[in-house]
Amino acid sequence: MMSRTQITLEAELQRRAKQRASDLGVSLAEYVRQLVTRDLGAPAPKVSAAMVFDLGSSGGSDIARNKDAMLAEAFGTARTPARRRKGLPG
């Protein structure tokens, strides 16, 4: 959870900080958060889960197109004959 903080900077320092944040492609607030985090040694922010996408090859499979056939094959090969318990009707 974040809490809001207000700081006062000299005009020239604010201008340079905004320019540096812009150069880095982040907001001034994010730039200041990064500086404070680095200075205090706080843990780095968690990595986005999106970074794990597109890391490997599917080997040409198309699950969206072939899912019904794949499921039928998986269930068909995994099916074993049902065993009856002794003494139960059925």
C-alpha positions as CSV (number, residue, x, y, z in Angstrom):
1,M,0.0,0.0,0.0
2,M,1.3,3.4,-0.9
3,S,0.9,6.6,1.0
4,R,1.0,10.1,-0.4
5,T,4.0,12.4,0.4
6,Q,4.6,16.0,-0.6
7,I,8.1,17.4,-1.1
8,T,9.4,20.8,-2.0
9,L,12.3,21.2,-4.5
10,E,14.1,24.2,-5.8
11,A,12.8,25.1,-9.3
12,E,16.0,24.1,-11.1
13,L,16.3,20.8,-9.2
14,Q,12.6,20.0,-10.0
15,R,13.2,20.8,-13.7
16,R,16.2,18.6,-13.9
17,A,14.5,15.8,-12.0
18,K,11.5,15.9,-14.3
19,Q,13.8,15.8,-17.3
20,R,15.7,12.8,-15.9
21,A,12.4,11.0,-15.2
22,S,11.3,11.8,-18.8
23,D,14.6,10.4,-20.2
24,L,14.0,7.2,-18.2
25,G,10.4,7.0,-19.4
26,V,8.9,7.2,-15.9
27,S,6.9,9.8,-13.9
28,L,8.6,12.1,-11.5
29,A,7.0,10.2,-8.6
30,E,8.3,6.9,-9.9
31,Y,11.8,8.4,-10.3
32,V,11.7,9.6,-6.7
33,R,10.4,6.2,-5.5
34,Q,13.3,4.5,-7.3
35,L,15.9,6.8,-5.8
36,V,14.5,6.4,-2.2
37,T,14.4,2.6,-2.7
38,R,17.9,2.5,-4.0
39,D,19.2,4.7,-1.1
40,L,17.4,2.8,1.6
41,G,18.2,-0.6,0.2
42,A,14.6,-1.7,0.1
43,P,13.7,-4.8,-1.8
44,A,13.3,-4.4,-5.6
45,P,9.7,-4.4,-6.9
46,K,8.3,-7.7,-8.0
47,V,8.8,-8.6,-11.6
48,S,5.8,-8.7,-13.8
49,A,4.3,-12.1,-14.6
50,A,4.1,-10.9,-18.3
51,M,7.8,-11.5,-18.6
52,V,7.4,-15.2,-18.8
53,F,5.3,-15.1,-22.0
54,D,6.8,-15.9,-25.4
55,L,9.9,-17.5,-23.9
56,G,9.7,-20.8,-25.8
57,S,8.4,-22.6,-28.8
58,S,5.2,-24.6,-28.8
59,G,6.8,-26.9,-31.5
60,G,4.1,-25.9,-33.9
61,S,1.2,-27.1,-31.9
62,D,-2.0,-25.1,-32.0
63,I,-3.9,-25.9,-28.9
64,A,-6.7,-23.4,-29.7
65,R,-7.4,-25.2,-33.0
66,N,-6.7,-28.8,-31.9
67,K,-7.9,-28.8,-28.3
68,D,-10.9,-31.1,-28.9
69,A,-8.7,-33.7,-30.6
70,M,-6.0,-33.4,-28.0
71,L,-8.5,-33.9,-25.1
72,A,-10.2,-36.8,-26.8
73,E,-6.8,-38.4,-27.3
74,A,-5.7,-37.8,-23.7
75,F,-8.9,-39.1,-22.2
76,G,-9.1,-42.0,-24.6
77,T,-5.6,-43.3,-23.8
78,A,-5.9,-42.6,-20.1
79,R,-9.2,-44.5,-19.7
80,T,-9.0,-47.9,-18.0
81,P,-11.8,-50.3,-17.6
82,A,-13.9,-49.7,-14.5
83,R,-13.5,-52.2,-11.7
84,R,-16.5,-53.4,-9.8
85,R,-16.4,-54.0,-6.1
86,K,-17.6,-57.3,-4.9
87,G,-21.1,-57.3,-3.4
88,L,-22.2,-54.1,-5.1
89,P,-25.0,-54.3,-7.7
90,G,-24.3,-52.9,-11.0
